[in-house]
Amino acid sequence: MEAIEKQISQKATTTENGNSKSHNPGLRALLAIKNFTATLENDYTKLLQLESDLNELNKKALIIISNNTSPDATSKWKENLLEVNNAITGINDTLTLAKKKVDEKIKEGYTELWKDLAINVVALKKNSINIVSIGSNALPEAIHLQWNNEYVNVEIPLLQSIITHVESCRVLLQIIERYTPDELNVITQIIIDQIPLDFTYQEAVAYQNDYYKALVNFKKEFKEEKNLWDTFLDILAGDTHQSPSERVMMERWLEGEKGDL
């Protein structure tokens, strides 16, 4: 189980263009603000496709499990698969409702939504790890290579991509929820002044200094005039009411380790 979790953690350091960089939802959100509606729709569409891909993969895995393990092991695997599917449904329901609230300019009633989203993400990760583990333990050794090649090595990065896109949607939705139109205009202008409109997240990973400068100005503007920086850090942390030490760690993550941004 620990080995599988470690694999998932390692996969998190690979971006969609294949570079070994940490996915940074904060900086991605900064770049996305200038066109956040389109970015949100793209993230949500991609998330639905990834979930469909995972569903098809799990159907193939069930064939391997049912053909090569005991009825009890197959039943246990199906139980965890059901929990995976329930978590995905919960994630989609939450994001759909949050998007609807944002579209209708409703500023209240998000707290429970974000709590539900966090619970379902944890359930998705836990039960996805379980179905990998159950299969690895229950299948005969002769089938392990097939299981790893056809399922495990595909499922783990697919799961991480889903979690990444869920987090991107959350950050963007919370930015829209928490900032006023005037504040969003301030943010947008800072980004436009520092970064070309067609500058992508992938390019930002490759050209770190260009958007690091924007981040510094973003922080300066927020701290000196509107104190929006604290709100931004709260959004990145998932509104978890950071302690002073956690806040310092988040600050260092954003401003101290330029090579990891």
C-alpha positions as CSV (number, residue, x, y, z in Angstrom):
1,M,0.0,0.0,0.0
2,E,2.8,2.5,0.9
3,A,4.6,1.7,-2.3
4,I,1.5,2.5,-4.3
5,E,1.0,5.8,-2.5
6,K,4.6,6.6,-3.1
7,Q,4.1,6.0,-6.8
8,I,1.1,8.3,-6.9
9,S,3.2,11.0,-5.1
10,Q,6.0,10.7,-7.6
11,K,3.6,10.9,-10.5
12,A,2.4,14.3,-9.1
13,T,5.7,15.9,-10.0
14,T,5.1,15.4,-13.8
15,T,3.2,18.0,-15.7
16,E,1.0,17.3,-18.7
17,N,3.8,18.2,-21.1
18,G,6.1,15.5,-19.6
19,N,8.4,17.8,-17.7
20,S,9.5,16.8,-14.2
21,K,8.1,19.9,-12.4
22,S,5.7,20.1,-9.5
23,H,2.2,20.9,-10.5
24,N,1.5,24.3,-9.0
25,P,-2.2,25.1,-8.9
26,G,-1.6,28.6,-7.5
27,L,0.6,29.8,-10.4
28,R,-1.6,28.0,-12.9
29,A,-4.5,29.9,-11.4
30,L,-2.7,33.2,-11.7
31,L,-2.2,32.6,-15.4
32,A,-5.7,31.4,-15.8
33,I,-7.3,34.5,-14.2
34,K,-7.0,36.4,-17.5
35,N,-9.4,33.9,-19.0
36,F,-10.6,31.9,-16.1
37,T,-14.0,31.0,-17.5
38,A,-12.5,29.2,-20.5
39,T,-9.8,27.6,-18.4
40,L,-12.4,26.3,-15.9
41,E,-14.5,24.8,-18.8
42,N,-11.4,23.2,-20.3
43,D,-10.4,21.8,-16.9
44,Y,-13.9,20.4,-16.3
45,T,-14.2,18.9,-19.8
46,K,-10.8,17.3,-19.4
47,L,-11.8,16.0,-16.0
48,L,-14.9,14.3,-17.4
49,Q,-12.8,12.7,-20.1
50,L,-10.2,11.4,-17.6
51,E,-13.0,9.9,-15.5
52,S,-14.4,8.2,-18.6
53,D,-11.0,6.8,-19.3
54,L,-10.7,5.5,-15.8
55,N,-14.1,3.9,-16.0
56,E,-13.1,2.0,-19.1
57,L,-9.8,1.0,-17.6
58,N,-11.6,-0.4,-14.5
59,K,-14.0,-2.4,-16.7
60,K,-10.9,-4.1,-18.3
61,A,-9.4,-4.6,-14.9
62,L,-12.5,-6.3,-13.6
63,I,-12.2,-8.9,-16.4
64,I,-8.6,-9.7,-15.2
65,I,-9.8,-9.9,-11.6
66,S,-12.9,-12.0,-12.2
67,N,-11.0,-14.5,-14.5
68,N,-8.0,-15.0,-12.2
69,T,-9.1,-14.6,-8.5
70,S,-11.6,-16.1,-6.1
71,P,-15.2,-14.9,-5.9
72,D,-14.5,-13.4,-2.5
73,A,-11.5,-11.4,-3.9
74,T,-13.6,-10.3,-6.9
75,S,-16.4,-9.2,-4.6
76,K,-14.0,-7.2,-2.5
77,W,-12.6,-5.6,-5.5
78,K,-16.0,-4.6,-6.8
79,E,-16.9,-3.1,-3.4
80,N,-13.9,-0.7,-3.6
81,L,-14.6,0.0,-7.3
82,L,-18.2,1.1,-6.3
83,E,-16.6,3.5,-3.8
84,V,-14.4,4.9,-6.5
85,N,-17.4,5.5,-8.7
86,N,-19.4,7.0,-5.8
87,A,-16.5,9.4,-5.1
88,I,-16.3,10.4,-8.8
89,T,-20.1,11.1,-8.8
90,G,-19.7,13.1,-5.7
91,I,-16.9,15.2,-7.1
92,N,-18.9,15.9,-10.3
93,D,-22.0,16.8,-8.4
94,T,-20.0,19.2,-6.2
95,L,-18.2,20.9,-9.0
96,T,-21.4,21.2,-11.1
97,L,-23.3,22.9,-8.2
98,A,-20.3,25.2,-7.5
99,K,-20.1,26.2,-11.1
100,K,-23.9,26.9,-11.1
101,K,-23.6,29.1,-8.0
102,V,-20.7,31.0,-9.6
103,D,-22.7,31.5,-12.9
104,E,-25.6,32.8,-10.9
105,K,-23.3,35.1,-8.9
106,I,-24.3,33.5,-5.6
107,K,-21.6,34.2,-3.0
108,E,-22.8,32.0,-0.1
109,G,-23.2,28.3,0.6
110,Y,-19.8,27.1,-0.6
111,T,-18.3,25.8,2.6
112,E,-20.1,22.5,2.7
113,L,-19.4,22.0,-1.0
114,W,-15.7,22.4,-0.5
115,K,-15.8,20.0,2.4
116,D,-17.7,17.4,0.4
117,L,-15.2,17.8,-2.5
118,A,-12.3,17.2,-0.1
119,I,-14.0,14.1,1.4
120,N,-14.7,12.7,-2.1
121,V,-11.1,13.3,-3.3
122,V,-9.8,11.4,-0.3
123,A,-12.2,8.6,-0.9
124,L,-11.3,8.5,-4.6
125,K,-7.6,8.2,-3.8
126,K,-8.0,5.7,-1.0
127,N,-10.3,3.3,-2.9
128,S,-8.3,3.6,-6.1
129,I,-5.2,2.5,-4.1
130,N,-7.2,-0.3,-2.6
131,I,-8.3,-1.8,-5.9
132,V,-4.7,-1.7,-7.1
133,S,-3.5,-3.4,-3.9
134,I,-6.3,-6.0,-3.8
135,G,-5.5,-7.0,-7.3
136,S,-1.8,-7.3,-6.7
137,N,-2.4,-9.4,-3.6
138,A,-5.1,-11.7,-5.0
139,L,-3.8,-12.4,-8.5
140,P,-1.5,-15.3,-9.1
141,E,2.1,-14.3,-9.6
142,A,1.9,-15.4,-13.3
143,I,-0.6,-12.6,-13.9
144,H,1.3,-9.8,-12.1
145,L,3.1,-8.6,-15.2
146,Q,-0.1,-8.3,-17.1
147,W,-1.8,-6.6,-14.1
148,N,1.0,-4.1,-13.8
149,N,1.3,-3.3,-17.5
150,E,-2.3,-3.2,-18.4
151,Y,-3.7,-1.7,-15.2
152,V,-1.4,-0.4,-12.5
153,N,0.9,1.6,-14.8
154,V,-2.0,3.2,-16.5
155,E,-4.3,3.7,-13.4
156,I,-1.8,5.6,-11.2
157,P,-1.0,8.5,-13.6
158,L,-4.7,8.6,-14.7
159,L,-5.7,8.9,-11.0
160,Q,-3.2,11.7,-10.4
161,S,-4.4,13.6,-13.5
162,I,-7.9,13.5,-12.2
163,I,-6.9,14.8,-8.8
164,T,-4.8,17.5,-10.5
165,H,-7.8,18.7,-12.6
166,V,-10.1,18.6,-9.6
167,E,-7.7,20.8,-7.7
168,S,-7.4,23.2,-10.6
169,C,-11.2,23.5,-10.8
170,R,-11.4,24.1,-7.1
171,V,-8.8,26.9,-7.1
172,L,-10.4,28.6,-10.1
173,L,-13.9,28.4,-8.6
174,Q,-12.8,29.7,-5.3
175,I,-11.0,32.6,-6.9
176,I,-14.2,33.5,-8.7
177,E,-16.2,33.0,-5.5
178,R,-14.0,35.0,-3.2
179,Y,-12.9,38.0,-5.3
180,T,-15.1,40.8,-6.4
181,P,-15.2,41.8,-10.1
182,D,-13.0,44.8,-9.3
183,E,-10.5,42.7,-7.5
184,L,-10.4,40.3,-10.4
185,N,-9.7,43.2,-12.7
186,V,-6.7,44.2,-10.6
187,I,-5.4,40.7,-10.7
188,T,-6.0,40.4,-14.4
189,Q,-4.2,43.7,-15.1
190,I,-1.1,42.6,-13.1
191,I,-1.0,39.4,-15.1
192,I,-1.5,41.1,-18.5
193,D,1.2,43.7,-17.7
194,Q,3.8,40.9,-16.9
195,I,2.8,38.0,-19.1
196,P,1.5,37.9,-22.7
197,L,-2.2,36.9,-23.1
198,D,-1.3,33.7,-25.0
199,F,1.3,32.6,-22.4
200,T,0.4,29.0,-21.4
201,Y,1.0,27.1,-18.1
202,Q,3.3,24.8,-20.0
203,E,5.4,27.8,-21.2
204,A,5.4,29.1,-17.7
205,V,7.0,25.9,-16.5
206,A,9.7,26.3,-19.1
207,Y,10.2,30.0,-18.6
208,Q,10.0,30.3,-14.8
209,N,11.4,33.9,-14.4
210,D,8.7,35.4,-16.6
211,Y,5.9,34.5,-14.3
212,Y,7.9,34.6,-11.1
213,K,8.1,38.4,-11.7
214,A,4.3,38.5,-12.1
215,L,3.9,36.5,-8.8
216,V,6.1,39.0,-6.9
217,N,4.1,42.0,-8.2
218,F,0.9,40.1,-7.5
219,K,1.9,39.6,-3.9
220,K,3.1,43.2,-3.6
221,E,-0.1,44.6,-4.9
222,F,-2.2,42.5,-2.7
223,K,-0.3,43.1,0.5
224,E,0.1,46.9,0.1
225,E,-3.3,47.8,-1.1
226,K,-6.1,45.3,-0.7
227,N,-4.6,42.4,1.4
228,L,-5.9,39.9,-1.2
229,W,-2.7,37.9,-0.9
230,D,-3.9,36.2,2.3
231,T,-7.1,35.3,0.6
232,F,-5.1,33.8,-2.3
233,L,-3.0,31.7,0.2
234,D,-6.2,30.5,1.9
235,I,-7.6,29.4,-1.5
236,L,-4.5,27.5,-2.3
237,A,-4.6,25.8,1.1
238,G,-8.3,24.9,0.6
239,D,-9.5,27.3,3.3
240,T,-8.0,25.2,6.0
241,H,-7.2,28.1,8.4
242,Q,-3.5,27.8,8.3
243,S,-1.4,28.2,11.4
244,P,1.4,30.8,11.4
245,S,3.9,28.1,10.8
246,E,1.9,26.7,7.9
247,R,1.5,30.2,6.4
248,V,5.3,30.7,6.6
249,M,5.8,27.3,4.8
250,M,3.3,28.3,2.1
251,E,5.1,31.7,1.6
252,R,8.4,29.9,1.3
253,W,6.9,27.4,-1.2
254,L,5.7,30.3,-3.4
255,E,8.6,32.7,-3.1
256,G,11.7,30.8,-2.0
257,E,11.9,27.8,-4.3
258,K,11.8,29.3,-7.7
259,G,13.2,26.2,-9.3
260,D,10.2,24.2,-8.1
261,L,7.5,26.7,-9.2
